[in-house]
Each structure stands twice: as structure tokens, then as C-alpha cells.
Amino acid sequence: MVDTHGRRTLQFDGTIIQSEMDLAAPDALELAYTRTMMGFLLFQPAPRHILMIGLGGGSLAKYCLRRLPDTRFTAVEIDPAVIALRDTFGIPPDDERFSVVCADGAAYVRESADTPDVLLVDGFGPGGQARELCSAGFYDDCHTLLADGGLLVANLWSGDSRYGLYAARLRDCFEHRMVVVRAEDDGNRVAFAFKGGRFPPGRAQLLARSRALADAHPVGLPALAQRMQGRLEQRGTHPDDSAPASIRAARRRS
């Protein structure tokens, strides 16, 4: 944990920022990828239950608890040392709406009987993305766990040499009902994968909902809807949506 210039960050090895908090606005989303992950609102504006794998500094949990008062939020974190910092990052105590579970995220998804409307996956460690949270088996378990019409939102790192493979696995598990967008100006890519429901959404629906939600959710939803629509119009031609034959051939459970 490092404090500098009014910001508190959770870092790996003192270099890689995992989470960032503005001390003057602790519930704001400071990192671009977290604002992009909130794009689930374009499809699930009032989810009943959000399950998140990877607590970090709790930015997304705090934002959702404040801005979605009728939503229940469960965060699963494998590292007890991260959970021990919850007070330092202003993460509220457990109550009827919010709980933090210390468990392996992959095992939790596989064994849980709950049916979240939104499943957020943001599992990173000092070595990068947790491989257990990028396997085809894990994505299959996510699809099984989600409620009908629910969606998986996965934070991926485009600099990972296996990024294309992970995206291909996701696409296979969700039967191509998926869109990947860049998180503003950084190397994160956020995948939105859908279980059932109408996909892809119409341009008018996507843009209208982004405008309707813009005042309540200051996370750049109109711009995100434009980026998402652009990606949908390119489906089948962009590397995010069309894996090379070598990757397709290697697509297996791991």
C-alpha cells in the first residue's frame, strides 16, 4: 500500500498498481479498466446480485454499493493479506447486502449454488493474470453459474502472451455471444460475455441506455457504448474476435 499525491494504491512488488483510491473521493473509480467494467450497466442496469472474483482495493465493490442500492454484492478474494487491508481502503463491513469471502475464485464459481446476474472477474497477482481464472473449464463454470440473461465481465491484459487464447476460450464457452473493448488508453481489454438474451444489442438501444444512465453513473458510458458498437460492427475481422488457426487448434481445457 502506497500513499502519494492524495492517492492510495495497492501495488504488486511496489511497481504494478492493482487498485487506486482518491482519498478525497474513496468511492470513485480511478482506473480506466474499472470504469470500462461498469459497462455491464448497458445490459444489466439494476442487477439483483453481483459476484466478483478478486477484491483488490475494493473500488468496484464500493462503487456498486453506493450507486446500486438494491443490489447485493459478493466479493471472493484468495489472499487474506488483501482482505486485511479492507479498512485501509474504506471497504465497508459485511452486512445483508455485502460480503467478502476468502476462497479460491475458481473453486467458488464451480461449487456455488448462487445465480448472479453479473460476474466480474479481475484476478491478477504479481505474475499477471491468474491462469486458473482463464481456463476453458473456469469459463464453462461461469456460464453455468450465471442466471439466464446474465453476463460475465472479465478484465484481460493484452500484453499477456496468452491473451488471444483466453479470449478464444471465452468466445467458445459463450458461443460467440461476446464483445471485447479496450479500456480507454491502457493495455487492459474488457470482455463482456452473455448467457442467453438478445445479442448483439441494437445500436439505438445501446446508445439510448448509455445516455439514460450517464448522470447516475459518471463512468463514461456514452463513450463506452460507442466503442462497444464499433467493435460489434467489426466482428469477425478484428484479432479480438477472430483468433488465428494456431490458437483455435490449441483451444482446450487447462
N, C-alpha and C positions, 0 to 999 in steps of 0.2 A: 504494500500500500504506500503510495507517494502523494504528498500534497504539494502543489505548486501553482502559483498564479490563480488562486481561487478554485482550483480543480483538484479533485481526489481521484486517483486512478488505481486500479488493480492491475498489476503487471506480472508477466512471467519473466523471471530472471532479470528484472529491472529494466527490460527493454521493450517487450511486446505488451501493448496495452490490451487488456481483456475487457475492462469496463472503465467508464469515466463518469464522474458526477460533478456538476456545478454546485459548489457549496451553497450558493445563494438561491439555487433552484433545483433542489435534490431530486424532484420527480420528472425533470425534463430529460429528453433523450438526446444526449450529446453526440454520440457516434452515429455516422451516416447509416451503417448497416442496421442499427436498431430501428431507426425511422422507416427504413425500407421494409423491415419485417412486419411493421404495423400495417402494411398493405393488405393484410388479411381482412381488414375492415371493409375493403371494397367488395368482399364476398360474404363476410360474416360480421355485420356492423354491431350486433348485440349477441355475442356468443354466450351460451349458458355456462360452459366450462372451458377454460384454457389449461392445458398441460404443457409445461415447459421442461425440457431436458437441458440442464446447465444453468445454474443460478447466477454465477459471477457476482457482480456488484448489485444485482437486482434491478437494473434500470427498467427492463421491460415489465417486470412484476410490479414495481412501484407505479409506473405509468398506467398500466391497466387497472390497478386497484383504484386509482384516483379517477380515471376517465371513464371507466366502465363499472359503475356502482352495482349493477345487477349480475355481474359475472363472478363466478368462483374461479380461483387461480391456484394451481398446484405446481410447485417447482421441485424438480428432482435433481439433486447435486451429489456427486460421488465423493467429493473431497470435504471431509469435516473441517479442514482448516479454512476453506472458503466460507462455509456456513458460519464459522466462528466470527467472521467479520461482518455479520449482518447488521449489528448495531452501528458499527463504524460507517456503513453505507446507508444508514437510515432505513433499512428493510424492516417493515413492521412485524410485530409478533404474530404467531399463528392465531387464527380465530376461525369463525364459521365460514368465512369467505376465502381464507388464505392459509396455505400450509406449505412448509418446506420439508421434504423427505430426503434423508441421507441414504442413497441407494445407487446402485449401478443403473444408469438410464436404460440401457438395452434390456436388462432383465426386468425392469419395472414395466416397460412397454409390453414385453412378452407375457407377463404374468398378471397385469392389471385387468380388472373386470369393468373398469370405467369406460365411458364412451365420450371423450372430449369432442367438442365442435372444432377446436383449433389445437394443433400440436406443434409447438415451437421447438426446434432442435438447434441448439447453439453450443455444441460440445467441443471445446478446444482445450488443449493442455500445452505444456512447454514444447512438446514435439509437433504441435499443429493439431489438425483435426483428429479426433478420436476415431480410429478405424472401425471400432465396434458400432459406431453410430453412422457408418457409411456403407454397411454391408447390404446386400440384397435381402438377406434374411431380416435384418432390422427394418428395412423399408416395408417389407411384407407385413411385419408385425404392426407397424404404424398404420398401414392401410386397414388391417383387421380391427385395430383398436378404435379408430375414428368412427364417430357417428355418421350415418348416411348424410351426405351433403357437406361433410367436414373437410378440412384441408390441413395438410402438413406444410409447414413453413420452415425450410432448412437454410441455415447460413453456411455457405460454402466459400472456400478460399481458392480463387482462380490460379494462384501461384503454386498450388499443390500439384505435383506431377500426376496424381490420380484423379484430378478434378473431373476430367471428361468421363472417366469410368463411373465415378459416383453419380454424375448427372444422368448417365445412361441407365444405371440401375434404378434410379428414381423414376425415370420415364417408363421403364418396363413395368415396374411394380404398380404404377398408377395408370397403366395402359395409355400412355401419351397424353393424359389429361394434366398437363404441367406447363408452366411458363417460368423462365428464368430471367431475372432482371439484374442489372448492375446497380450496386448501392452508391449512387451519386458518383463521387470522384475517387473511390478507393478500389481495392482489389477484391472486395467481397462480392459474391454473387448470391442472390437470394432466390431459392426455388419455391414456387407455390404449386403444390400438387393436390389434386382434387379427387375426392371419393364420391362418385355419383354427381347428380345435379347437371345443369346445363353448362357445357364447356365447349368452346370458349365463349365468354360473355360477349354481348353486343357492344360495339363502341359507345353508343348512346347511353346504355345502362352503366357502363364503367365510368364514363366521364361525369354523368349526372350524379352518381353516388359520391364520387370524389368531391364534387362541389358542395353537395349537401352536408358532407362530413367535415369540410375544411375548417370551419370555425371551431367546432368542438374538439378537433384533433389537429393541432398545429405541427404536423409532421411532413408536410409537402405532398399530400395525397393527390391533388390535381396533376402535378408534375410526374408523380409516380404512375398514375393512370395512363398518362401519355406515353411514358417509356414502356409500360406493360403492353399497351395496344400496339406500339411499334414492333415489339418482339413477337406478338401474336401474328402480325401481318407478315413476318419473316419466317414463320415456322417452316421447317424443312430445308432451310438454306443456311442458317447460322450454325456455327460449331456447337453452341449450347443446345441446339435442338436436333442436330444431325451428327451422330458420332461416326468416326471413321470405321471401316470394316474391321480393322485390327481390334478396336475397342469393343465393337459389337460381338466379335467372336470370343472375347475374353469375359463377357458379362456372365458371371456365375456367382453363386453364394460364396461368401468368405467369412 
